[in-house]
Amino acid sequence: MARPILLAVDDDVSVLEAVVQDLRRQYGAEYRIMRAASGQAALDTLAQVKPRQEPVALIVSDQRMPGMTGVDFLERSREIYPEARRVLLTAYADTEAAIQAINSARINYYLNKPWDPPEEKLYPVLNDLLEDWKAGFKPPFEGLRVIGSRWSLQDHQLRSFLSRNHVPYRWMDIAANEEAAKLLVEKNLKPEQLPAVLFPDGTTMPGAEPDALAARVGLRTQATQEFYDITVIGAGPAGLAAAVYGASEGLKTLVIEPDAPGGQAGSSSRIENYLGFPSGVTGADLGRRAHVQATRFGAEFLTQRAVGLRVDGQYRFVKLADGREVSSHVVLLASGVQYRRLTIPGAENLTGCGIYYGAALVEAASCRDEEVYVVGGANSAGQAALHFAKFARTVTMLVRGPGLTATMSKYLIDEIERTSNIVVATGTQVITAEGNGHLEGLCLKGPKGEFKVRANSLFVFIGAEPGVDWLPPSILRDEKGFVLAGPDLRRDGKMPESWKETREPFLLETSVPGVFVAGDLRHGSIKRVASAVGEGSIAVQFAHQYLAGF
Ligand SMILES: Cc1cc2nc3c(=O)[nH]c(=O)nc-3n(C[C@H](O)[C@H](O)[C@H](O)COP(=O)(O)OP(=O)(O)OC[C@H]3O[C@@H](n4cnc5c(N)ncnc54)[C@H](O)[C@@H]3O)c2cc1C
């Protein structure tokens, strides 16, 4: 935090200098001493430091100044810094006027000039006022402020991005926070420009989106080198493992990831079955640790999304969302899967406005004391239900099948049974979602027929599918979009015609030589953190063998 300001105001240069010197000598280590030669100049100074949220603790002003008297200035300064302590410097002849001003202008104290020796006549008074100011002072929040609406998809995406990247921010819901409305006016922002980000330096970003915000919050978006040995796409468990092994074994490694490292596991509240973590580890923590480890070995991370891939001889070019390209000999596809969307009426319009895909942990606090619905019966739905049960009044799990045993790990089923505010509604599915601007109700179909419930939040976990639209057709996939690799490339015992190499593909190599795949994105993969980590690690061995053939 910037040091709080003590402001001295006097039109007489020698008196002003004397005040400043005395203040600096006693308070210079803890406070910033500023000066102004008139009431108007002092008001301008206050108006300048206010948007930067710099605290002003004390204002000392002379009374007799041309243009604006000390009393008038101190009264007006209250509009800008109401909590600053205000002291009037007066000549003996003005004492009566000063006493009256204590009431009319709410001045905290007046001092007669001269104040020598300051140890007796100045500091005891100011110490007292400053102690008083400190007791009521709340340091301003130093991180970003996000003004938005709970019921906005863009707002939800922005907050998820900041949370997952561990960027401190304060969220101000325009519908529930009076200060947010005031700030909007102060910053000249219009409601249609939400979500807006307010930076500590006083600048703003209206209509903020994660990609644009990444560079402003210190995340790297541009590669430092022209060429890498291996480009890893996705920093989930598979990509992070590849980054750790690749970089530690001397490969120049670049990782492309639009979100925080951790992947799907990053949104999972607690992974309890990953080797070596007997009391579980949050996905975010695992991601953070692996990120630090890979960076320590020299891997470079870019906060970017891959949107294209092309091959030119021995070079593979990955196109990034901002239009730039990065090149390498080897590419590892480790971009995992995305949640499958609900296709019921109403779901599309209400996405991000009450309907969320995945754990959406950032919404947990907003669901306090509400009824929360979770769709799905697999481990991810169970983990989310347990997490939301800490905030919500009740969590209802909507499970299509007859129970959880066929789809969920036993340790999670046991924990759900022990949690009194989780209800498991089996044989039940969502038929429609309703709401004006945000989710307000659901129509459900259970064993006894259709019925309606009021609902503000629905979290959906109905399986996942690969997001591979950006890959060229030369990367062969199965009918569901999962990428084929190694022996799975053979159809009826034959390699595809596009495969021109005289050698067999490596185990995790796709139909394009030098492009590998690991983790959930691979056809036939086991959807587990450990298997993704295993595949990411061994992909690096195949990359070495591929590079050795040059
Ligand atoms: C809620 C939940 C709970 C789970 N719990 C467990 C558990 O307890 N134990 C367990 O073993 N497994 C669990 N899993 C499964 C496990 O998380 C996955 O199997 C694992 O994360 C797969 O790792 P991955 O690296 O292949 O892909 P992902 O984890 O999906 O990571 C892929 C990464 O690629 C990024 N990406 C996507 N597209 C692009 C692009 N175009 N450009 C750049 N980057 C891109 C994504 O942002 C993402 O970070 C859980 C999954 C979920 C969703």
The ligand as a Gaussian input file, in Angstrom:
#p B3LYP/6-31G(d) Opt

LIG

0 1
 C      -14.589000     -32.379000     -11.510000
 C      -13.621000     -33.463000     -11.881000
 C      -13.100000     -34.287000     -10.916000
 C      -12.165000     -35.264000     -11.228000
 N      -11.657000     -36.026000     -10.227000
 C      -10.715000     -36.923000     -10.505000
 C      -10.125000     -37.674000      -9.453000
 O      -10.483000     -37.540000      -8.286000
 N       -9.148000     -38.556000      -9.786000
 C       -8.728000     -38.741000     -11.066000
 O       -7.815000     -39.513000     -11.277000
 N       -9.274000     -38.047000     -12.084000
 C      -10.260000     -37.148000     -11.834000
 N      -10.836000     -36.434000     -12.865000
 C      -10.378000     -36.681000     -14.245000
 C       -9.073000     -35.936000     -14.528000
 O       -9.198000     -34.611000     -14.073000
 C       -8.749000     -35.975000     -16.007000
 O       -8.660000     -37.307000     -16.432000
 C       -7.419000     -35.264000     -16.286000
 O       -7.485000     -33.929000     -15.864000
 C       -7.056000     -35.309000     -17.774000
 O       -5.874000     -34.566000     -17.961000
 P       -5.480000     -33.951000     -19.396000
 O       -4.207000     -33.235000     -19.169000
 O       -5.546000     -34.993000     -20.420000
 O       -6.634000     -32.941000     -19.772000
 P       -7.300000     -31.725000     -19.002000
 O       -7.172000     -31.881000     -17.540000
 O       -8.657000     -31.616000     -19.587000
 O       -6.426000     -30.459000     -19.418000
 C       -6.477000     -29.964000     -20.725000
 C       -6.011000     -28.513000     -20.721000
 O       -5.939000     -28.071000     -22.066000
 C       -6.398000     -26.744000     -22.149000
 N       -6.881000     -26.505000     -23.501000
 C       -8.040000     -26.900000     -24.069000
 N       -8.113000     -26.449000     -25.332000
 C       -6.971000     -25.755000     -25.570000
 C       -6.456000     -25.054000     -26.693000
 N       -7.131000     -24.981000     -27.829000
 N       -5.255000     -24.454000     -26.577000
 C       -4.527000     -24.533000     -25.436000
 N       -4.968000     -25.201000     -24.348000
 C       -6.173000     -25.799000     -24.421000
 C       -7.522000     -26.681000     -21.131000
 O       -7.738000     -25.347000     -20.694000
 C       -6.997000     -27.573000     -20.035000
 O       -6.301000     -26.829000     -19.049000
 C      -11.768000     -35.456000     -12.579000
 C      -12.299000     -34.647000     -13.572000
 C      -13.215000     -33.664000     -13.234000
 C      -13.778000     -32.783000     -14.309000

